[in-house]
Amino acid sequence: MYAGPDGQCLELWPQRAAYDPELKLLMVADAHFGKGHTFRRHGLPVPVASEAAMVQRLDALLQATGAQELVFLGDLLHGPWSQEPQALQALEQWRAQHPALEVHLVRGNHDHHAGDPALHLGIEVHAGPLRRGPWALIHEPQEIAGAYALAGHVHPGVQLHERGGLSLRLPCFRMTRVYGVLPAFGAFTGLHIQPAMGDDRVYAVVEEEGLVVPLQR
């Protein structure tokens, strides 16, 4: 749980999503739909089930939260091949099951290369920032006057060191004084490990255990 600039509650979910219960607003970043398809086009044996698992996580989040609005914080699609029918199949089937859900995309750098999602997906596209309550929803982390920015792009991660020289790398939420960065929602996205600075608050995601753990520095 994270308290925003106006004391507004932001729930941090182990499925790598953030939820504002007052606004009934669910946010995910860097889904990269079509990345697995792109890998397969290059001969890499990435399982087709990876994107089906992603929409299953979306379903679980929507059911658990009762969200009425979903915002993708950039990089919904991975690249031009993400527009091919095979790549869009899981996303299209998921969208057809949630016709009443209001869905928005704030364009990210990958979206500029991939192109906007097809109109029949019913996803409203914005250049950003998209204002919702105290939040400014954007792709690249940055300070935005009069709001607390929520972003993606970085794929933040944390490295935990154990005795014996072992270490564990986990995705995380990184909340700074002026913006928060969500972990990447998609598979095969990698992690950017960066030490916390100043008053940053870091929450490690242990998805297999259903945990979001605040880390003490």
N, C-alpha and C positions, 0 to 999 in steps of 0.2 A: 504494500500500500504506500502511495506517495501523495503528499499534500501539495497541491499546486500553489501558485502565487496568491490566489484569493482564498486559500484554504480548501479549494475544491478537490475532492477525492479522485485519485487516479489509481485504479486497480492494475497491478502488474501480474500478468498471467503466465504460468509456466509453458503454455503453448506459444510463447513469444509474441504476445499481444498486450495492448493496453486498453483499458475500458473506463469510461467516465459514466458512472451509474446515474448521475443526475441528468446528463444529456442523452443517455442510452446510446452512447457512441463507442463503437469498437474501432480500434486502429491497429493496422499491421504494416510493416515496412518490408520492402525488398523480397517480394514473393518470387520474382523471377520465373513466372510461368513460361514453359517452353525451353528452359535451360537443359533439362534432361533430353528433350527431343533434339536440341542442338548438339549435345554431346554424342547422341546416337548417330546423328548425321555425319559426325566425324569418326565413327567407328568405335566409340568408347561404349562399353557394355553397361550403361546406366539403366537400372530397372524402370520399366514403365510405371510401376506402382508408386514411384516417388511422388508424382503429382496427384495421384488419387489419394495418397496419405495426406497431402497438403489440404485438399478440400474437405477431407474428413475432420481435420483439426479445425477448419473454419466452421463446419457444422457443429462440432462440439462446443466451440466458443459461443456461437449464436444461441444454441439451446441453453447453455449454462447462464448466459448473461441476459438474455431477452433483448439484445441490442436491436434497435430500429434503424440504425445507420452504420455503415461500414465505410471507412476511408483507408485506401491504400496510400501509404506515404512514399510513393515513387517506386519505380522499377517493378511494376506489375508484370510486364513482359520482359523477357531477357534480350531478345534481338529480333531481326527480321524473320527468321525461321519460326519464331513463336506465333506468327500469324497463319501458319499452315494448319489445315484441318486436324491433323493428328496431334499437333501440339495444343490446340485449343479445346480438345474434346472434353477433358476433365473440367475445365473452367466453364464451358458451355453447359454441361450437364448440371453442374452445381448451381449456376445462375438460374437455370430453368426451374430448379426446385425452390428458389427463393424470389419469386417475381415481385413480391411486395417490399422487399428490402431495398432501402435507398443506398446506392453504392456510388462512391466518388473515388477518383484517382487524382492525386497531385503529381504531375509529371516529374519523373526522375531522368537521369542521364541515359539510362538504358531505354526508357520509353521514347526518347527523342530518336533513337536509332530504330526501334521496333515499330514505331507508329502507334497511333491511338488504337485502343481496342475497338473491335467492330461494333457498329451501332446496335445490332441486335442483342448485345450483351447488356445494354441498359446501364452503362457506367458513365457518369458525367465526369468530364476531364477538366482539370484546372491547371493553370500555370503556377499557382501558389503565390503567397501563402493563402491557405483556406482558413478563415476564422470560425472558430466554434467556442463559445463561452470564453474562458480565459486563455484558450490555446490558439496558437498559430501553427497550422499543419503544413509542413514543408518537407522537401526531400533532403536537402543538404543542411546539416546543423549550422545554425547562425543565430545571432541575436536579432530580435524583431521588436521594435518599439511598441510598448503598450500591451505585450502579450508574452506568454511563455511558449517558446517554440517546441514542437515535438517533431522529430525527424528520424530519418534512417540513414541510408547511404554508406555508413562507415562499417556496418556489420561488427559491432563492438563485441569484444571478448575479454575474458580475464584468465590469467594463468595462476593456478594455485599450486604451491610447492609443498610437498610432503617430505617426511623424513626418508632418508635413504636416497635422496636425489630424484625421487619420482615427482612428476608434475601432472596436473590435470587442466585442460583447456576447456572453458565453458563459455557459451554465449552469455551476454549480460545486458541489462539496462544501465545506462550511464546518465545520471541526472546532474547537470551542472547548475550554476546559479541562474543562467538565462535560457538554457534549452536542455531538453532530454533527448537521448538517442535510443531508439528501440533496436533490439536484436533483429537480425534478418529472419524473416518468416520462412523463406524457402530453403530447400535442401541444396547441398553442394555450393554453398556461398562462401565458405571460409570464414575466418575470424581475424579481426584486427585487434591485436593485443596492445593496449596502451595504459600506462599507469595513471591512476587517478590523480588529479591536480587540485590543490586548494581545498574547497569545500565540496568537491564532487561526491556524490553518493552512488555507490555501485551495488547492483543487485544481480547476483549470479543466478542463472537459470539451470536447474537440474530437472529437465523435462521428464526423464524416465521415472523420477520419484514424485513428480507433480509439485516441485518446490521452486519458489523464488526466494533466495537467501540474501539478506543484506550483509555486506562485508564490512568488517571493522578494519580501520587502518591504524 
